Amino acid sequence: MAEIDVKALKARPIPAFGPVNELKQGYRTQVSIDFDGKANAEAMIDVRDIGIAGANHYFTPSNPPYFQKVPGAIEHLYLRENVAALLQEANTQLSAQGIEFYVFDGWRPQAIQRHFHGVWFPQWLRDNRPDIAEENLMEEVERYWSPPSEGKDSPSPHSTGGATDLTLRYIDTQQPLYMGGIFDDLTENAHTDWFERSHAESMSDMEAQANRRLLYWVMDAMGFANNPTEWWHFSFGDQMWARLKGHPHAIYAGCEPA
């Protein structure tokens, strides 16, 4: 990876949400998985074991917007070995600029996926978005929470060990770079290009726009695909990655930690 030019990346706009989100549609049913490939045999490691900072957001009650330890949550931040190595390489480059990754989540048990997809977020929408008709509720849910895995051909991204949720923080103060919204904000504010579309005018908005750009382009340079509805979500090797990056198939299927 070439040396990171923080100033240049902060000035580079993020691609428009619409075309990317349209391309993403159907990725779990239309993209095949190379089950027999060498990559799919990779084990997983906890990224903190290779010097990447983070804490599992679902394992603690200090986790807005939930404020509860989520049923089925684990403490670990597992990712496939090659995915973790790519993060480590980028993290080394970022550290020279006084910045580092902070990881919220990696491999995710299906219990968590079922809880948020089928229980927590549908109820949140009923309570806070009464304008959404019940028959349209799951469409809104699945903008942000993928359905749980249904068979080996359609794993949810986080069940593959190839998807991670992360942000950036300053090394010296350990303060996060301002992204303009909390992790797991399940509204349009979470769309990666939100501050491109909302014509950032305040200092806060301009800072968020610049920092989202930096995170996006650093991850893009390492070959990751961003979920356009979530500024924090990046995939490598799963079906979403294959669809958005134009690869013929996914290289990671669903897996379990050793």
C-alpha positions as CSV (number, residue, x, y, z in Angstrom):
1,M,0.0,0.0,0.0
2,A,1.3,3.4,-1.0
3,E,1.9,6.0,1.7
4,I,-1.3,7.5,2.9
5,D,-1.9,11.2,1.9
6,V,-4.4,12.1,4.6
7,K,-5.1,15.6,3.2
8,A,-5.7,14.3,-0.3
9,L,-8.0,11.5,0.8
10,K,-10.1,13.9,2.9
11,A,-10.6,16.0,-0.2
12,R,-11.7,13.1,-2.4
13,P,-15.6,12.7,-2.6
14,I,-17.2,9.4,-1.8
15,P,-19.1,7.7,-4.7
16,A,-22.8,8.5,-4.8
17,F,-25.1,6.2,-2.7
18,G,-27.7,5.5,-5.4
19,P,-25.8,3.5,-8.0
20,V,-23.7,1.6,-5.5
21,N,-26.8,0.6,-3.4
22,E,-28.6,-0.5,-6.6
23,L,-25.6,-2.6,-7.5
24,K,-25.6,-4.3,-4.1
25,Q,-29.2,-5.5,-4.4
26,G,-29.5,-9.3,-4.6
27,Y,-25.9,-10.1,-3.8
28,R,-26.7,-12.9,-1.4
29,T,-28.8,-14.8,-3.9
30,Q,-27.0,-14.0,-7.1
31,V,-23.3,-14.3,-6.1
32,S,-21.7,-17.7,-5.8
33,I,-19.1,-18.7,-3.2
34,D,-15.9,-20.7,-3.9
35,F,-16.4,-23.2,-1.1
36,D,-13.3,-25.3,-2.2
37,G,-10.9,-22.4,-2.6
38,K,-7.8,-22.0,-0.4
39,A,-9.1,-18.7,1.1
40,N,-12.2,-20.3,2.5
41,A,-10.0,-22.6,4.6
42,E,-8.4,-19.6,6.4
43,A,-8.8,-19.5,10.2
44,M,-9.8,-16.5,12.1
45,I,-7.8,-14.4,14.6
46,D,-8.8,-11.7,17.1
47,V,-7.5,-8.5,15.5
48,R,-6.3,-7.2,18.9
49,D,-3.7,-10.0,18.9
50,I,-2.0,-8.2,16.0
51,G,-2.1,-4.8,17.6
52,I,-5.4,-3.4,16.2
53,A,-7.4,-1.5,18.8
54,G,-11.1,-2.2,19.5
55,A,-13.8,-3.6,21.7
56,N,-16.9,-5.6,20.7
57,H,-19.7,-3.1,20.7
58,Y,-22.4,-5.7,21.5
59,F,-20.6,-7.2,24.5
60,T,-21.0,-4.1,26.8
61,P,-24.0,-2.1,27.9
62,S,-22.1,1.1,27.1
63,N,-23.1,0.8,23.5
64,P,-25.6,3.4,22.2
65,P,-28.2,3.1,20.7
66,Y,-28.8,-0.2,22.6
67,F,-27.5,0.3,26.1
68,Q,-27.6,-3.4,26.9
69,K,-25.3,-6.4,26.4
70,V,-26.8,-8.0,23.4
71,P,-28.0,-11.6,23.7
72,G,-25.4,-13.9,22.2
73,A,-22.6,-11.3,22.0
74,I,-19.0,-12.4,22.3
75,E,-16.0,-10.4,23.5
76,H,-13.8,-11.3,20.6
77,L,-13.1,-9.4,17.4
78,Y,-12.5,-12.2,15.0
79,L,-11.6,-11.8,11.3
80,R,-10.2,-14.1,8.7
81,E,-6.4,-14.1,8.8
82,N,-5.9,-12.3,5.4
83,V,-8.5,-9.7,6.2
84,A,-6.8,-9.0,9.6
85,A,-3.5,-8.8,7.8
86,L,-4.8,-6.2,5.3
87,L,-6.1,-4.1,8.2
88,Q,-2.8,-4.4,10.0
89,E,-1.0,-3.2,6.8
90,A,-3.2,-0.2,6.5
91,N,-3.0,0.5,10.3
92,T,0.8,0.7,10.0
93,Q,0.5,3.3,7.3
94,L,-2.1,5.3,9.3
95,S,0.0,5.2,12.5
96,A,2.7,7.2,10.7
97,Q,0.0,9.9,10.5
98,G,-0.9,9.6,14.2
99,I,-4.2,7.7,13.4
100,E,-5.3,4.1,13.9
101,F,-8.3,1.9,13.4
102,Y,-10.7,1.1,16.2
103,V,-12.8,-2.0,15.5
104,F,-16.4,-2.4,16.8
105,D,-17.2,-5.8,15.4
106,G,-16.0,-8.6,13.2
107,W,-17.3,-12.2,13.0
108,R,-20.8,-12.2,14.5
109,P,-22.9,-15.0,15.9
110,Q,-26.2,-15.6,14.2
111,A,-28.0,-15.0,17.6
112,I,-27.1,-11.3,17.3
113,Q,-28.2,-11.1,13.7
114,R,-31.6,-12.7,14.6
115,H,-32.0,-10.4,17.5
116,F,-31.5,-7.1,15.6
117,H,-33.1,-8.2,12.3
118,G,-36.2,-9.9,13.8
119,V,-36.7,-8.2,17.2
120,W,-34.9,-5.0,18.1
121,F,-34.9,-2.9,15.0
122,P,-38.4,-3.8,13.8
123,Q,-39.7,-2.7,17.2
124,W,-37.6,0.5,17.1
125,L,-39.2,1.3,13.7
126,R,-42.7,0.7,15.1
127,D,-41.9,3.1,18.0
128,N,-40.1,5.8,16.1
129,R,-41.3,5.6,12.5
130,P,-45.0,5.1,12.6
131,D,-45.2,6.4,9.0
132,I,-43.8,3.1,7.8
133,A,-46.5,0.6,7.1
134,E,-46.1,-2.9,8.7
135,E,-45.9,-4.5,5.3
136,N,-42.9,-2.3,4.4
137,L,-41.2,-2.8,7.7
138,M,-38.8,-5.5,6.7
139,E,-37.7,-3.6,3.7
140,E,-36.5,-0.8,5.9
141,V,-35.0,-3.2,8.4
142,E,-32.9,-4.8,5.7
143,R,-31.4,-1.5,4.6
144,Y,-29.2,-1.9,7.7
145,W,-29.6,-5.4,9.2
146,S,-29.0,-8.4,6.9
147,P,-31.2,-11.4,7.4
148,P,-29.6,-14.2,9.4
149,S,-27.8,-16.9,7.4
150,E,-30.2,-19.3,5.6
151,G,-28.2,-22.2,4.3
152,K,-24.6,-22.2,3.2
153,D,-25.2,-20.3,-0.1
154,S,-26.4,-17.2,1.6
155,P,-24.4,-16.3,4.7
156,S,-24.9,-12.9,6.4
157,P,-21.7,-10.8,5.8
158,H,-20.5,-10.8,9.4
159,S,-20.8,-14.6,9.6
160,T,-18.1,-15.1,7.0
161,G,-15.2,-13.5,9.0
162,G,-14.7,-11.1,6.1
163,A,-16.8,-8.2,7.3
164,T,-15.8,-5.6,9.9
165,D,-17.2,-2.5,11.5
166,L,-14.7,0.1,12.4
167,T,-13.7,3.8,12.6
168,L,-10.6,5.9,13.1
169,R,-9.1,7.4,16.2
170,Y,-6.1,9.6,17.1
171,I,-3.3,7.5,18.7
172,D,-2.1,10.1,21.2
173,T,-5.5,11.0,22.7
174,Q,-7.5,7.8,21.7
175,Q,-10.3,10.1,20.7
176,P,-12.3,9.0,17.7
177,L,-12.3,11.0,14.5
178,Y,-15.7,12.7,14.2
179,M,-17.9,10.9,11.7
180,G,-21.1,12.8,12.2
181,G,-23.1,10.0,13.7
182,I,-22.8,7.0,16.1
183,F,-21.9,3.5,15.0
184,D,-25.2,1.6,14.2
185,D,-27.2,4.8,13.6
186,L,-29.9,3.1,11.5
187,T,-31.0,6.1,9.6
188,E,-30.0,7.9,6.5
189,N,-27.3,9.7,8.5
190,A,-25.4,6.4,8.4
191,H,-25.2,6.3,4.6
192,T,-21.6,6.7,3.7
193,D,-22.2,9.6,1.3
194,W,-24.6,11.4,3.6
195,F,-22.4,14.5,4.0
196,E,-21.7,14.5,0.2
197,R,-25.5,14.8,-0.4
198,S,-26.4,17.1,2.4
199,H,-24.0,19.9,1.3
200,A,-21.9,20.1,4.4
201,E,-21.8,23.7,5.6
202,S,-21.0,23.7,9.3
203,M,-17.6,23.0,10.7
204,S,-18.9,19.8,12.2
205,D,-20.4,18.6,8.9
206,M,-17.2,19.4,7.0
207,E,-15.2,17.5,9.5
208,A,-17.5,14.5,9.3
209,Q,-17.4,14.6,5.5
210,A,-13.6,14.7,5.5
211,N,-13.2,11.8,8.0
212,R,-15.7,9.5,6.2
213,R,-13.8,10.1,3.0
214,L,-10.5,9.2,4.7
215,L,-11.9,6.0,6.1
216,Y,-13.6,5.1,2.9
217,W,-10.5,5.6,0.6
218,V,-8.0,4.0,3.0
219,M,-10.2,0.8,3.1
220,D,-10.8,1.0,-0.7
221,A,-7.1,1.1,-1.3
222,M,-6.8,-2.2,0.6
223,G,-9.5,-3.8,-1.6
224,F,-12.4,-3.6,0.8
225,A,-16.0,-2.9,-0.3
226,N,-18.1,-0.5,1.7
227,N,-21.7,-1.2,2.5
228,P,-23.2,2.1,1.2
229,T,-25.8,2.3,3.9
230,E,-23.2,2.1,6.7
231,W,-20.1,4.3,6.8
232,W,-18.4,1.9,9.2
233,H,-19.0,-1.4,7.4
234,F,-16.4,-2.9,5.1
235,S,-16.2,-6.3,3.5
236,F,-13.5,-8.4,2.0
237,G,-14.1,-11.8,0.4
238,D,-17.8,-12.1,1.1
239,Q,-20.7,-11.9,-1.4
240,M,-21.2,-8.2,-1.0
241,W,-17.5,-7.6,-1.7
242,A,-17.7,-9.8,-4.8
243,R,-20.7,-7.9,-6.2
244,L,-19.5,-4.4,-5.4
245,K,-15.9,-5.0,-6.5
246,G,-16.7,-7.0,-9.6
247,H,-15.2,-10.3,-8.6
248,P,-16.6,-13.5,-10.1
249,H,-17.4,-15.1,-6.8
250,A,-17.0,-14.7,-3.0
251,I,-14.0,-16.4,-1.5
252,Y,-15.4,-16.7,2.1
253,A,-18.5,-18.7,3.2
254,G,-20.0,-18.7,6.6
255,C,-17.7,-20.1,9.3
256,E,-17.2,-20.6,13.0
257,P,-14.2,-19.6,15.2
258,A,-11.9,-22.5,16.0
